[in-house]
Amino acid sequence: MIHELLLALSGYPGTIFTWNKRTGLQVSQDLPFLHPSESSVLNRLSKLGSDYMRFTEFIEQHTGHVHQQEHHTNQPNQTGLHGIYLRAFCTGLDSILQPYRQALLDLEQEFQLLFPSVMVVVESIKSQKIHGCQILETVYKHSCGGLPPVRMALEKILAVCHGVMYKQLAAWMLHGLLLDQSEEFFVKQGPSAGGAAANQEEEEEDLGLGGLSGKQLRELQDLRLIEEENMLAPSLQQFSLRTEMLPSYIPIRVAEKILFVGESVQMFENHNHSPSRAGSILKHQEDMFAAELHRLKQQPLFSLVDFENLIDRIRSTVAEHLWTLMVEESDLLEQLKIIKDFYLLGRGELYQVFIDLAQHMLKTPPTAVTEHDVNVAFQQAAHKVLLDDDNLLPLLHLTVDYQGKDKEATGSRDGATPPQDTSPREVPPTGWAALGLTYKVQWPLHILFTPAILEKYNVVFRYLLSVRRVQSQLQHCWALQMQRKHLKSSQTDAVKWRLRNHMAFLIDNLQYYLQVDVLESQFSQLLQQINSTRDFESIRLAHDHFLSNLLAQSFILLKPVFHCLNEILELCQTFCSLVSQSVTSLDERGTAQLDILVKGFRRQSSLLFKILSSVRNHQINSDLAQLLLRLDYNKYYTQAGGTLGR
């Protein structure tokens, strides 16, 4: 109907806009879809058309110009006016009507271009069922064309849509509220999708002695041993990005900052119960930031520079406040020391006593009472080494996973790390293999020490404890050797004690490498990085790198090396059991078993030497070289042909 209106205003009435000489142009009264108020507006516009038609009729009658209306050309001259001045007046009158005609022409041309382009956007939204922030992307892409009227119109639509986004941003970033009932925003509650499928194929290729396979290299580069998304604490809501909703003109780095700010504010608002910690995580600058968001909302065009600058300012304010909360008020450095002392065996004397007390409990498959007995032994070991911190010990609890154990019982403990779900679930061969450590992390440190992070620490904990336990058993065998040195020794005894010496040599150097070259070095770097920043995100990144480096440099992620070291540890444990059970010289069966152990240790030590010597990948070469340096510092390993136990 807009086209009919333009024609009528140009002097061409029709069935919708009719011409009457007395009343002029009027909208037809026979249109049921028009509201009376709409008819009134159209009739007001028609008055312009009526005047224009009378002007043109007057001009045609007195100048002889034939403009537009054929039904007026045959009418007689009713005025009787004539003369050159009248003709000049008509020429001037026609000149002032020219802008009116041009305006109608421009208006028609503009809408002829605009409406089809806008209709493409509308049809795209309808046909593709475009939803939420995806509409921003659709409008933005169509606004990048070369037609100015179309671009300007779509930019106006986009500005209105941005108003909704800014309201959601203000609620999320300033108050921690996710106002998104229809799942339209690019932040969502719950884990991000796509992590589970990557873990379905975990079979490892063999390590070629000339280098690493592609899968092993990807594993080293990723360093994500356990998916954090599936191991969240019940007390901590997890949020993630809905990347399919993120417009392309907002980079992912900006969206991650938005996610971090909202998560931090939401965590702070939900858990800020202590009067001493009362206050705003935004340092009472909510009103100022809200005004800045409103200013951006009023801008006709979206400016990524202004947008990101504001997001950075909000993020910096939140990150600095969290740093103060973590480092100064919650004493992060002391918490890291606790983690190091108990998960990374920093309190070596504690675990030495614990190993002696719990050895008989954990050398067999665990039962329902094993966990209780182990925790009693842990408390006894703490008392023996004068570790009587009544505030700390209740936060620590050893777990023993066994067949038939209800997993919910462990997962329901506040701050406890849920055990890994394995399908099908295997029976642990010994209690040591099922041992784990939980730590009740206090608010707000739980946003740094998530259950997934603590589970990674548990992986390192079990590995370090197995090395420490084997080292202790080999030392016990040495004590037995000293007790029997006055007895007459046989050729078998010489082989036995030589094997023990080679095993102790390898395990002692492995232990030194892990504790000094890896743990102490990485922990020192972590403390330096924490002390050199006032940004929580920098702390979290430094801590993630610290833990990833522990997993990488201890070779937990490099499965060929890790498997080889585990085989050596098992051989050492079997040897220690054989020595402990044989008070006197070995019998024929014991001698045969010793021969198997010697050959097995030779084979595994040779394989370890070849792996350490041959891998040339730059990411792990330095770690392997450092361990090789510890094992072969005097070239004994090399001179023995890379084989120990001959």
C-alpha positions, 0 to 999 in steps of 0.5 A: 500500500506504500507504493499506492500512496506514493503514486497518489501523492505523485498525482495518480489516484486509484482504487485505494486513494480516490480523487474527488474534485470537491474533497480531493484525494481520500483513502477509500472507506471500503478497506476493512484492514485499516484502523480509523486512526490509520485512515486519519493519518493517510487522509492527512497525507492525501491533503498534500497530494490534493494540493499537488494535483491542483497545483499541476492542474493550474500549471497545465492550464496556463502554460500548455505543459502536459505533465501527468494527468490526462483526464485534466487536459481536456477541461476548458479554461475556467479562469480566463487568465492569461499573460506572460506574467501568469506563465512566469508564475506557473514556471516558478510554481513548477520549480518549487514543486520539483523538490516535492517530486524528487522527494517522492522519487527518492523515497520510492527508490530508497524503499525499493532497495531497502525492503527487499534487502531487509526481507532477505534478513527476515526470511533468513531468520525464519527459514534457519530459525536463527535464535538469540545472539545469532540474530546479531551475527545475521544482521551484522553480515547483511549490514556489510553491503555497499548500499548506504540506505540498506547499511544504515537501516540494518545498523539501526536494527543492530543497535536496538538488538545490541541494547538487549545484549548490553542489558544481559552483559550488565546483569552478568558482569556487574551482578553475576546474574545470567538473565537468559531464560530462552538460552540466547546469550553466549554465556551459559550455565554448565560445561562446554560441549565437545570434551567427551568425544576426544577421550574415546580413543585412548589407545597408545601407539608404540614409541619408536626409539627414534622419536614420538608418535603424533598422538603422544606429542599431542598429549604432551602439548595439551597436558589435560590429563583429566577433563575438568568440566566433568568434575565440578564441586557441588558448591561451585556453579560452572559456566561456559561459553556458548560459542555458536551464539557469539557474534564474529565481531566479538573475539573469543578472548573478549568473551572469555574475559566476560565469562571470567568476570561474571563467574567471579562476581557470581561466586563472590555474591553467592559465598560472601558470608563473612563480615570481614570480607564484605564489600563489592568485588568490583570495589563499589564501581558498579554504577560507574561501569553500568553508566559506561555500558549504557554509554556504549549502548547509546552509540549508533555503531558498535565499537570493538575498541571501546567495548574491549577497553571497558571489558578490560577495565572491569576484568582488571578490577575483578582480577585485582580484587580476587588477588587481594582476596586470595593472596593477602586475606586467604594466604594463598602461599600457605595453602600452596605449601600445604598442597606441596607438603601433602600432595607432593610429599614435601613432608617426607618424614610424615610419609616415611612413617606412614609407609611403615605403618600402613604397609601391611594394610595396603599390600593386599586388595582393599576392603570396607575397613581399609580406608578407616584403618589407613586414616588412623595410621595417617593420624598416628604418623602425623603425631609421631612427626609432631604434626599436631595441627588441629586446624589442618589435619581435619581437612585432610582425608585419605580415600581408598577405592575398592570394589563395591564402594558407594562412590556417592559416599566419597563425592558427598564430602564437602570439597572432596574429589570424586573418584574417577569413573572407570568402566568397567571398574577394575579391582585394585590389586593392592590398597596402594593403587586405590589410595587417594587424598582429599583436601577440604578447600576453604572459600574462596580458594575453591575457585583455584583448587577445583576438584579437577585440579585436586584430582590431577594432584592425586595422580602426581601424589600416587606416583610420587608415593609409589616411588618413595615406597619403593625407595624405602623398601630398597633401603630396608633390603639394604638394612637386611643385607647389613644384618647378614653380612657376617654370614657366609655368602653364595654366588646367588647372594652376590647377584641379589645384592648387586641387583639391589644396588643397581635398583637403588641407584636408579630409584634414588636418582629418579627420586632426586630428579622428581623432588629437586629438578621438578618439584622444587624448581617448578614450585619456586617458579610458581611462587615467583610468578605469584609474587610478581603480579596482582592479577588473579588470572595470572595466578591461575594461569601460573598455577595451571602451568605449574601443574601441567609441568609437573605432569609433563616433567614427571613423565606421567603424560609421556606414557612410554616412559611412564610405563617403563618406569612403572615396570621398573617399580614393580620389579623392585617391589617384587625383588623386595618381597623376595628378599624380605621373605627369604631369611637365609639363602635363596632356594632353587625356586627363589633363585629362578625368580631372582634370575627372572627379575635380573633379566626383567630389570636389564630389559627395562633399564635398557629400554629406559636408557634408549628412550632417554637417549633417543627422543629429540623432540624439543618440548620434552628433550630437556626433561629426558636429558635431565633425568638421563644426566642424573642416571648417567652423571659419571657415564656408568650407565653408558659404559654398562651399555645402557643396561643395569643389573649385569 
